[in-house]
Amino acid sequence: MVKKNAQFIKLLTAIILTTICLFFPIAIQPAIATETASSTAIYQQRTIHNPDGIGKFYMGREIAKVMGYEGAGWLERPSRGLEERSTRLVNNLDLKPTDIVADIGAGTGYFSFRIAPLIPQGKVLAVDVQPEMLNFIESNKQEKNIANVEPVLASFDNPNLPENSINLALMVDAYHEFAYPREMMQGIVKALKPEGRVVSVEYRGENPLIPIKGLHKMTQKQVKKEMAAVGLVWKETKDFLPLQHLMVFEKQTPI
């Protein structure tokens, strides 16, 4: 009886192994193909993701949800200047009086209106994808009587800036929310004049103690990687701000 049981077990094992060998490769092949296809795409979509994100990943980073125009009050909060040293940030942009500056993700124009007086012969292009934010900027422009701030409505994948038109693109706590970061940055790079600069200001992702949600922070390493993907060269990082990195990138000059 024991011998018959052993033979039966051997026979059953052989049948199972044969079945696995015949059918398992067929079962896993589509999964392998799908993973390969997704790994070569610019973006990956995942159903399981951070609730603060949109489930869309770019270069290993989940893209954060956009803060809607309902958050305008937070952008204009009275304590912001002290918390983020906004005046110091603007004064360290190395601006020239004739510069054309694109404030990308301008929101309420918090920085646009602080930059405008420093470039009296230039102008600020206040770029945003939300018409409600641009309405706020237009209203503020009339109230403050500032002529050299121009609202620009962007699309999610295009800043809508003329080619070779700007000296500086400034992104303050905005880039991590771009739904199409590769396309947006390609549009920004095209808009830069020769030797034009991009300044990225993001809450420090390296510091878990900064009280900002994780997806709304970025590390220097990640920012450098994503800027390099569109041909921007890192020049320097200024760490004089209490909560954020100020990173400067330059457009490569063709040889």
FENCORSUL-V695093 format. One record per pair of residues at least 4 apart in sequence whose C-alpha atoms are under 7 Angstrom apart, sorted by the first residue. I is the first residue (numbers start at 1). J is the second residue. D is the distance in Angstrom with one decimal. If there is no record, write none. Layout:
i:I j:J d:D
i:I j:J d:D
This chain:
i:1 j:5 d:6.2
i:2 j:6 d:6.2
i:3 j:7 d:6.3
i:4 j:8 d:6.1
i:5 j:9 d:6.2
i:6 j:10 d:6.2
i:7 j:11 d:6.2
i:8 j:12 d:6.1
i:9 j:13 d:6.0
i:10 j:14 d:6.2
i:11 j:15 d:6.3
i:12 j:16 d:6.3
i:13 j:17 d:6.1
i:14 j:18 d:6.1
i:15 j:19 d:6.2
i:16 j:20 d:6.3
i:17 j:21 d:6.2
i:18 j:22 d:6.2
i:19 j:23 d:6.1
i:20 j:24 d:5.2
i:23 j:27 d:6.4
i:24 j:28 d:6.3
i:25 j:29 d:6.0
i:28 j:32 d:6.4
i:29 j:33 d:6.3
i:30 j:34 d:6.1
i:31 j:35 d:6.2
i:32 j:36 d:6.2
i:33 j:37 d:6.1
i:34 j:38 d:6.2
i:35 j:39 d:6.1
i:36 j:40 d:6.6
i:37 j:41 d:6.7
i:38 j:44 d:6.3
i:42 j:58 d:6.6
i:43 j:56 d:6.6
i:43 j:57 d:5.5
i:43 j:58 d:5.1
i:44 j:56 d:5.7
i:44 j:57 d:5.1
i:44 j:58 d:6.8
i:45 j:55 d:5.7
i:45 j:56 d:4.6
i:45 j:57 d:6.3
i:46 j:55 d:5.2
i:46 j:56 d:6.4
i:47 j:55 d:6.3
i:49 j:55 d:5.4
i:52 j:64 d:6.0
i:52 j:65 d:6.0
i:52 j:215 d:6.8
i:53 j:62 d:6.2
i:53 j:63 d:5.6
i:53 j:64 d:4.1
i:53 j:65 d:5.0
i:53 j:215 d:6.9
i:54 j:63 d:6.1
i:54 j:64 d:6.1
i:54 j:65 d:5.7
i:55 j:62 d:6.5
i:56 j:62 d:5.7
i:56 j:63 d:5.9
i:57 j:61 d:5.3
i:57 j:62 d:4.3
i:57 j:63 d:6.0
i:58 j:62 d:6.4
i:63 j:176 d:6.0
i:63 j:177 d:5.8
i:63 j:179 d:6.7
i:64 j:176 d:6.1
i:64 j:177 d:4.9
i:64 j:215 d:5.5
i:64 j:216 d:6.4
i:65 j:177 d:5.9
i:66 j:177 d:5.4
i:67 j:71 d:6.4
i:69 j:132 d:6.3
i:69 j:133 d:5.9
i:71 j:75 d:6.8
i:72 j:76 d:6.4
i:72 j:108 d:6.3
i:73 j:77 d:5.9
i:76 j:110 d:6.7
i:79 j:83 d:6.1
i:80 j:84 d:5.9
i:81 j:85 d:5.2
i:81 j:86 d:4.9
i:81 j:87 d:6.9
i:84 j:241 d:6.5
i:84 j:242 d:6.5
i:84 j:243 d:6.6
i:85 j:89 d:6.3
i:85 j:241 d:6.4
i:86 j:90 d:6.4
i:87 j:91 d:6.2
i:88 j:92 d:6.2
i:89 j:93 d:6.8
i:90 j:115 d:6.5
i:95 j:99 d:6.6
i:96 j:119 d:6.3
i:97 j:118 d:6.2
i:97 j:119 d:3.9
i:97 j:120 d:5.6
i:97 j:121 d:5.6
i:97 j:122 d:6.2
i:98 j:119 d:5.7
i:98 j:120 d:6.9
i:98 j:121 d:4.6
i:98 j:122 d:4.2
i:99 j:119 d:6.1
i:99 j:122 d:4.9
i:99 j:123 d:6.8
i:99 j:167 d:5.8
i:100 j:122 d:5.3
i:100 j:123 d:5.1
i:100 j:124 d:6.0
i:100 j:166 d:4.9
i:100 j:167 d:5.4
i:100 j:168 d:6.7
i:101 j:123 d:6.4
i:101 j:124 d:4.8
i:101 j:125 d:6.1
i:101 j:166 d:5.8
i:101 j:167 d:6.0
i:101 j:168 d:4.9
i:101 j:169 d:5.9
i:102 j:124 d:5.8
i:102 j:125 d:4.6
i:102 j:126 d:6.1
i:102 j:127 d:6.7
i:102 j:166 d:6.7
i:102 j:168 d:6.2
i:102 j:169 d:4.7
i:102 j:170 d:6.1
i:103 j:112 d:6.3
i:103 j:124 d:6.8
i:103 j:125 d:6.0
i:103 j:126 d:5.0
i:103 j:127 d:5.8
i:103 j:169 d:6.1
i:103 j:170 d:5.0
i:103 j:171 d:6.3
i:104 j:126 d:6.6
i:104 j:127 d:4.9
i:104 j:128 d:6.5
i:104 j:169 d:6.6
i:104 j:170 d:5.9
i:104 j:171 d:5.2
i:105 j:127 d:5.7
i:105 j:128 d:4.7
i:105 j:171 d:6.5
i:105 j:174 d:5.5
i:106 j:112 d:6.9
i:106 j:126 d:5.4
i:106 j:127 d:5.5
i:106 j:128 d:5.7
i:107 j:128 d:6.3
i:107 j:133 d:5.4
i:108 j:133 d:5.5
i:108 j:136 d:6.0
i:108 j:137 d:5.6
i:109 j:113 d:6.0
i:109 j:126 d:6.6
i:109 j:137 d:5.6
i:110 j:114 d:6.9
i:111 j:115 d:6.1
i:112 j:116 d:6.1
i:112 j:124 d:6.1
i:112 j:126 d:6.3
i:112 j:149 d:6.8
i:115 j:119 d:6.9
i:116 j:120 d:6.8
i:116 j:123 d:6.4
i:116 j:124 d:6.2
i:116 j:148 d:6.3
i:116 j:149 d:6.6
i:119 j:123 d:6.4
i:123 j:148 d:4.6
i:123 j:149 d:5.8
i:124 j:148 d:6.2
i:124 j:149 d:4.8
i:124 j:150 d:6.1
i:125 j:149 d:6.0
i:125 j:150 d:4.9
i:125 j:151 d:5.9
i:125 j:152 d:6.3
i:126 j:149 d:6.7
i:126 j:150 d:5.8
i:126 j:151 d:4.7
i:126 j:152 d:5.7
i:127 j:151 d:6.1
i:127 j:152 d:4.6
i:127 j:153 d:5.9
i:127 j:154 d:6.2
i:127 j:159 d:6.9
i:128 j:134 d:6.9
i:128 j:152 d:6.5
i:128 j:153 d:5.5
i:128 j:154 d:5.5
i:129 j:153 d:5.6
i:129 j:154 d:4.8
i:129 j:155 d:5.6
i:129 j:156 d:6.6
i:130 j:134 d:6.7
i:131 j:135 d:6.2
i:131 j:153 d:6.8
i:132 j:136 d:6.4
i:133 j:137 d:6.4
i:134 j:138 d:6.1
i:134 j:151 d:5.8
i:135 j:139 d:6.2
i:136 j:140 d:6.1
i:137 j:141 d:5.9
i:137 j:151 d:6.9
i:138 j:142 d:6.4
i:138 j:151 d:7.0
i:139 j:143 d:6.3
i:140 j:144 d:5.9
i:141 j:145 d:5.7
i:141 j:146 d:5.4
i:142 j:146 d:6.8
i:154 j:158 d:6.0
i:154 j:159 d:4.6
i:154 j:160 d:5.4
i:155 j:159 d:6.3
i:156 j:179 d:6.2
i:156 j:180 d:6.4
i:157 j:180 d:5.2
i:157 j:183 d:5.3
i:157 j:184 d:5.0
i:158 j:183 d:6.6
i:158 j:184 d:5.1
i:158 j:187 d:5.9
i:159 j:184 d:6.1
i:159 j:187 d:6.2
i:159 j:188 d:6.7
i:161 j:191 d:5.9
i:162 j:191 d:5.7
i:163 j:190 d:5.3
i:163 j:191 d:4.1
i:163 j:192 d:7.0
i:164 j:190 d:6.2
i:164 j:191 d:4.5
i:164 j:192 d:5.0
i:164 j:193 d:4.4
i:165 j:191 d:5.3
i:165 j:192 d:6.0
i:165 j:193 d:5.9
i:166 j:191 d:6.0
i:166 j:192 d:4.9
i:166 j:193 d:5.7
i:167 j:192 d:5.9
i:167 j:193 d:5.7
i:167 j:196 d:4.7
i:167 j:197 d:6.3
i:168 j:196 d:5.8
i:168 j:197 d:4.8
i:168 j:198 d:5.7
i:169 j:197 d:6.4
i:169 j:198 d:4.7
i:169 j:199 d:6.2
i:170 j:198 d:6.0
i:170 j:199 d:4.9
i:170 j:200 d:6.3
i:171 j:175 d:6.2
i:171 j:199 d:6.2
i:171 j:200 d:5.1
i:171 j:201 d:6.1
i:172 j:200 d:6.3
i:172 j:201 d:4.7
i:172 j:202 d:6.3
i:173 j:201 d:5.9
i:173 j:202 d:4.9
i:173 j:203 d:7.0
i:176 j:216 d:6.4
i:180 j:184 d:6.1
i:181 j:185 d:5.9
i:182 j:186 d:6.2
i:183 j:187 d:6.3
i:184 j:188 d:6.3
i:185 j:189 d:6.0
i:185 j:230 d:6.7
i:186 j:190 d:6.3
i:186 j:230 d:6.0
i:187 j:191 d:6.3
i:188 j:192 d:6.4
i:189 j:251 d:6.9
i:192 j:196 d:5.1
i:194 j:251 d:6.8
i:194 j:253 d:6.4
i:195 j:250 d:6.2
i:195 j:251 d:5.4
i:195 j:252 d:6.9
i:195 j:253 d:6.4
i:196 j:250 d:5.9
i:196 j:251 d:5.6
i:197 j:248 d:6.8
i:197 j:249 d:5.6
i:197 j:250 d:4.5
i:197 j:251 d:6.2
i:198 j:248 d:5.9
i:198 j:249 d:5.0
i:198 j:250 d:6.2
i:199 j:246 d:6.7
i:199 j:247 d:5.6
i:199 j:248 d:4.7
i:199 j:249 d:6.3
i:200 j:246 d:5.8
i:200 j:247 d:5.2
i:200 j:248 d:6.6
i:201 j:244 d:6.3
i:201 j:245 d:5.5
i:201 j:246 d:4.6
i:201 j:247 d:6.4
i:202 j:217 d:6.1
i:202 j:218 d:6.1
i:202 j:244 d:5.2
i:202 j:245 d:5.6
i:203 j:217 d:4.7
i:203 j:218 d:6.3
i:203 j:243 d:5.7
i:203 j:244 d:4.1
i:203 j:245 d:6.4
i:204 j:217 d:5.7
i:204 j:218 d:5.7
i:204 j:219 d:5.8
i:204 j:243 d:6.4
i:204 j:244 d:5.2
i:204 j:245 d:6.0
i:205 j:217 d:4.7
i:205 j:218 d:4.3
i:205 j:219 d:4.4
i:206 j:219 d:5.5
i:210 j:243 d:6.8
i:212 j:216 d:6.6
i:212 j:217 d:7.0
i:213 j:217 d:7.0
i:218 j:222 d:6.6
i:218 j:223 d:6.8
i:219 j:223 d:6.4
i:220 j:224 d:6.1
i:221 j:225 d:6.2
i:222 j:226 d:6.3
i:223 j:227 d:6.1
i:224 j:228 d:6.0
i:224 j:234 d:6.7
i:225 j:229 d:6.4
i:227 j:231 d:6.7
i:227 j:232 d:5.3
i:228 j:232 d:5.0
i:228 j:233 d:6.2
i:231 j:252 d:6.7
i:232 j:249 d:5.9
i:232 j:250 d:5.6
i:232 j:251 d:5.2
i:232 j:252 d:6.3
i:233 j:249 d:5.2
i:233 j:250 d:5.2
i:233 j:251 d:6.5
i:233 j:252 d:6.6
i:234 j:248 d:6.1
i:234 j:249 d:4.4
i:234 j:250 d:6.5
i:235 j:248 d:5.5
i:235 j:249 d:5.3
i:235 j:250 d:6.6
i:236 j:247 d:6.0
i:236 j:248 d:5.4
i:237 j:245 d:6.8
i:237 j:246 d:5.7
i:237 j:247 d:4.4
i:237 j:248 d:6.2
i:238 j:245 d:6.5
i:238 j:246 d:5.1
i:238 j:247 d:6.3
i:239 j:245 d:5.7
i:239 j:246 d:6.5
i:241 j:245 d:6.8
